[in-house]
Amino acid sequence: MAIAEGTQAIERRTIAKVSWRLLPLVALAYCIAYIDRSNISFAALTMNKDLGFSAYIYGWGAGIFFFGYFLFEIPSNLVLEKVGARIWIARIMISWGIISGLTAFVTGTTSFLVIRFLLGAAEAGFFPGMILYFTYWFPSEYRGRVISTLFIAQPVANAVASIVSAAILEMDGVLGIKGWQWIFIIEALPAVLLGFVILRVMTDRPGRADWLTAEEKTWLQTRIDGENRQVESAGRLTLMRALADPRVVALSAIYLMSVTANYGIVFFMPQIIKGIGLTNMMTGLVSSVPYIIGTIGLIAWGWSSDRNKERRWHLIVASTVGALGLAFAAWSGASYWALLGMSAATVGIYGSRAAFWPMPSMFLTGTAAAGAIALINATGNLGGYFGPFIVGWIKDSTNSFEAGLYFLAACSLACAVITLFAARAAGDPAAMARANAAAAAE
């Protein structure tokens, strides 16, 4: 008993140290990344008119970011697995910060599309790299909460960006620069600066952590290695086999539907809310509300998923809540009731992430995990193109966001349906073991 109590004390102390050392830095980096990819939604309030963009062209440009992201995602994550997170994440942040700042100087459709594509290529590998990085540092039972902490950056970033971008937009004309241009210039600086901070303070693996004692490093590495051996004991997948694994395909489809619903909201929410009749500044303040509420759902789902050691049904329920919220927002029209619906939608959509992202590491390790996580994220993030593109096309065709919101609700519901029927072996431990054994026998 004394040995067990000693081990538990080491575990608590080690996880606390790792959490305080890594999570604030990673969450801040992801927050900045999310601001730089979504601040276009507020710049659009005046940029679209200045540059003559229709909702269709804007949606195309907002979404083409994810094609660059898709093409370079897997190579980027494989490089990270080889050279280490510290150097590669720093490179990603510095390059995307520079390109994000250059968005201020677009002059028309062509330059807009090119710079958004390059921004996606520069950021590729950042998020899946963080998910992979967590598998080096946190045992599986902690990953739901840890991933929740990372995803808190999304609603926080959207809330902060809504308020800050609206304030920056008021700088219109300062030094002869338009307000939407100031948004890109000012909000690009933190990414570059934090990239140099990461280069200095991030630690690649537990064995290199001089801020852990030898006892703590040994416990953590032993625990992580033991979990990896347990996963591999049912059959270790090669990179190519992992990419074609039905569980990976199912998870990719689920994430595609979820991300489509998410970015359809992110890139058009300010325009939807401004349609109520608000000023730019009030639009920013009101747009932050759904994201603040979504943070509560994210934390609650991550805690519940870890506590119950269950992923699949948490994902199904969260996605259904997201679908109902979006459908209610569509039914409510241009009113404050729509704000309530979008708040419920963010609770469900963000809550689903905490249950979803621990699933790949339940049956993947090493290079196979790096490649498969990148594939899932890359495929899913194509939804960042389809969501804005389709909602923009529907808006131009119907002169209303109502049908677009119903489309996003259907995507979130499809996420729940796919999880129910096709993802059992990715989220159920017993089914996962059987699937691993079958793959090993082939």
N, C-alpha and C positions, 0 to 999 in steps of 0.2 A: 504493500500500500504506500509505503514511504517513497519507493521508487516511482510509482505511478503519479503521486502528488508532485514529485520533483520534475517529472517529465511534463506534466500539465503546466507547471510554473514556467518552465523553459518555453513551452509552446505559447503561452499567453504573452510572455515577455518578447519573444521573437516576432510574433505576428504584430504586436503593437509597434515595435521598432520599424519593421518593414512598412507597415501601413503609414505611419507618420512620416517616414522618409520618402516614400514613393508616391503615395496617392495624391497629396496636394499638388506635386509637380506635374504628374500625368493629367490630373483633372484640369489644371490650369492650361496646360498645353492643348488639350482637346477642346476646352472652352474657346480658346483663341482660334483654333482651327475652324470651329463651327461658326464663329462670328464671321471669319473671312470668306466662308463659302456661302453664307446666307445673308450677309449684309446687303446684297444686291436687292433683296426684297424691299428694303427701305429706300435705297437709292432710286429704285424704279418709280417712286412717287413723283419724282421730277425728271429723272433721267429719260424715261420713256418719251416724254413730251419733247424734251430738248433734242433728242436724237431721232425722233420720229418712229419709235418702235411701237408696233401693235402688240396686243397681248400674246398673239401667236409667236412673233419674233422674240419677245421677251422670254416666253416660256421655252422656246428653242434654245436660246442662249443660256438661260438659267440651268437647263438640263444637260447641255452638251459637255459641261464640266464632268459629268459622270462617265462619258465615253472615254475621256482621257484617263480618268480614274480606273475604269474597267481594263483598259489595254495594258496598263503598267502595274496593276495591283499585285499579281502573282510574282512577277520578277522582282518587284520591290521587296516583298515579304521574304522571298528566298535569300536575297542579298542581306537583309537584316539578320536572318538566322545565321548567316555565315560570318558577317563582320561585327555583329553586336548592335544592340539597340542604341547605345549612346551616340555613336558616330552617325548612324543612319537616320535616327529621328532628328538629330540636330540639322543634318543636311536637308531633310524634308522641310523643316520649319523655316529655315533661312530662305530656301528657294521659293516656297509658296508665299512667304511674306513679300518678297520682292515682286513676284508676278501679280499678287493681289493689289499692291500699290500701283502697278502699271495700268490696272483697270481704269484708273482715273483719266487716262489719256486716250480711251477709245473714242473714235469719231463717227462710227457708223456700224452697220450690220456685220461686215466682214471682220473688222478689228475686234468687235465685241465677241463674236463666235471664236475667233482664234485665241484671244486671251483667256476666255473661260475654259477652253479645251486644255490650254497649257497649265492653267491653275489646277485642273483635275489631275493632269499627269504629274505635276510637282508634288501634290499631296498624297498620291497613290502609295499605299503601304502603311500610312500612319495609323489608322484605326486597327486593322488586323495585326499590325506590329505590336500595338499595345495589348491586344487580347493574348497574343503569343507570349509577350513579355510577362504577363501576369501568371502564366503557367510555369514560369521559371521560379516564381517567388511565393505563390500562394497555393497551399493544398486545396484539393477540389471542394471541400466542404465550405470554404470561404469565398469561392469565386462568384457566387450569385451576389453577395453583398459588395464585393470588390467591383464587379462590373456595374452594379447599381451606382457606386460612387463615381465611376467613369462617366456613366450616362447622365448623371446629375448635371454634368457640364452642358448637355444639350439644352434642356429647358432653361438653365441658368444663362447660357450664352444667348438664347433667343430673347429672354427677358431683358438682359443687359443691353443687347444689341438694339432691341426695340426702343428703349429709353435713350441710350447714348446716340444712336444713329439719328433719331428724331431731333435731338439737340444739335448735333453736328449739321444737320440739314439746314438749320437756321443760320449757319455761317455763310449762306449764299452771298457771293459777291466779295467776300474778304480776299484781298490781294488779287482780285480779278478772277478768282476761282469759284466755280459753282459749288453749291452745297453738296450735291451728290458726289462730286469729285473729292471733296474734303473727307467724305466718309471712307473712301478707299485709301486715301493717303494716310490719314490718322490711324485707322484701324489695322493697317499693315505693319506698323512699327513694332507692336508687342511680339509678333511672331518672330521677327528677325532677332530681337533682343533676347527672347526666351530660348531661341535656338542656341545661342552662345552659352547661356546658363546651363542648358542640358548637356552640352559638350563638356562642361566642367564638372558637374555634380552627379550625373546619372551613373549608376553602377550596373554593369551588364548581367552578372550572375552572382548568386550568394557567395561563391568561393572567393570573389574579389571584394567583398564588402568589409572594409576595415572598420566599419562602424558597428559590426556584429562581433560578439565574442566568439572564440573558437568553438565553445559549447553550443552556441546558438546556430552557427553556420553548419556544424555537424548535424544537429537535429533537423534543420530545415532541408538540407540537401538529402539526408537519408529519407525523410518523409516524401519529398518530391520524387526521388529515384524509385522508392517503393511503389508509389502510385503508378509511375510510368511502367514499371515491370508488370504490375497487375493488369494494366491495359494491354500490354504487349503479349502477355501470357496466353491470351485468347486468339493471338494472331496479329503480328505486326504488319501493317499495310505499307506498301511502297508508295512513293509520291503519285505515280500514275494510277495505281489501283485506288488510292484514296480519292483522287479527283473524279473517278468514275463510280465510286461507291454509291449505291442507291440512297443511303442516309445523307450523304453530302448533297446529292441532287435534290432530295426533299427539303433539306435545310435551305438550299439556295433558292428554291421556289417560294418557300415561306418568307424568307427575308426580302425577296423581290416584291411580294405583295405588301409587306409591312412598310418598306421604304417608300414605295409608290404613294401609299396613303399619307405617310409622314411629310414628304416634301411637297406634295400637293397643298398641304396646309401651310408649311413654312414659307414658301415663295409667294403665296397669294393672300395669306391672312391679313397683312396690313391693308391691301386693297379692298378686301371684303369688309373689314371693320371701318375703313374710311368711308365706305358706301353708306354707313349709318348717318353720316353728316358731320364727322369730326374734323378738327384741324389736324395738321401733321403731328404736332406735339401730343395732342390727346390720343391720336391714333397709336403713337408709340407707347404711351402709358397703358392704354387699354389692351394693346396687343401682348403686353407682358403678363397679363393675368392668367391666361390658359397655361402658359409655361410654368408659372409659379405653382399652380395647382397640380400640374403634371409631375412636378418634382416629388410631391407627396406620394402619388401613386407609384412612382419609380422606387422610392425607398421602401414602401410597404410591400411591394411585390418581391423585391430582392430579399428582404428579411424573411418573408413567408416561404419563398421558394427554398432558401437554404435551411430554414428551421424544419420544414417538412421533407427535405431531401426529395423534392418533386419538381419537375420542370414542365412536363408536357401539358398538364391540365392548367397550370398557371398561365402558360402561353395561350391556350385556347380561350380561357375566360378573359384575359387582358385584351386579346384581339377582338373579341365579341363586344366588349365595352367600347373599344375604339370605333367599331362599326356603328353601334347605336348612337354614339355621340355625333359622328359625322352625319348620319341620317337625320338626326334631330336638328342639327345646324342647317341642313339643306331645307328641311320642312319649315324652319322658323323664318327664313328669308333674311332681309337686311334689317335685323333688330337685335336688341341686346340678348334676346333668348338664344340667338345663334352663338353668342359668346359662351353661354352655358354649355351648349352642345360641343363646341370646340374644346372647352375645358375638360369635359368628360372624355373626348377623343384623345387628348394628350395624356390623360391618366392611363388609358388603355394602351396606347401605342408605345409610350415610354416604359410603362410597366412590363410590357411583353419582352423588352430587351433583357431584363434581369434574368428571366427564365430561359431565354433563347441561347445566349452566348456561352453559358457553361456546357451546352450539349456537345459541341465538337470535341472537347477535350475528354469526354467520357469514352471515346473510342479511338482517338488519334494522339500520336506523340511525334516529337522531332520534326524532321523535314516534311513528313506527311501532314502533320498538323499545320505547319507554316503554309504549305501550299493550299490545303483544303480550306483553312480559315480565310485565306486571301480570296479563293474562288467564291466562297459563300458571300463574302462582303462585296466583292467586285460585281457578282451577278445581282445581288440585292440592290446595290447602288445604281444599277441601271434604272431602277425605279425612280431615282432622282431625276432622270431624264424623262421617263414616261409620265410621271405625275404632273410636273409643271407643263410639259408639252400638251398633254391631252386636256388638262384643265384650261389652259390658254386657248386651245382650239375651240373647246366647248363654249368658253366665254365669248369669243368673237362670233361664234355661230348663233348663240342664243341671247347674247347681250345680258347674261345672268350667270352667277356662279352656282346656282341651285343644282343643275344637272351634274356639274363637275364635282360637287360635294357628294352627290349620290354615287358617282363613279368611285370616289375615294372610299366611301363606306363599303362598297362591294369588294374593293381590294382588301380592306381590313378583315371583312368576313371570310374572304377566300383564304386568308392566312390561317384563320381558325379551322376552316374545313380541311385544308391540306394537313395541318397538324394532327387533326383527329384521325384522318384515314391513312396518311402516308408517312408520318414521322414517328411512329411508335418505337421503332428500333433505334431512333436517335435520342429519345428522351426517357425510355423505360429501361432500367438496369438489366432486367432479365432478358428482355428482347434484344438488348444491345449485346449481351454475352452470346446469345444464339447466333446473331448476325456475324459477330467476330469469328466465331468458330466455323461458320459456313464459309466465310471469306478465306480463312486459313486452310480449309480443306480443299479449296479449288486448285 
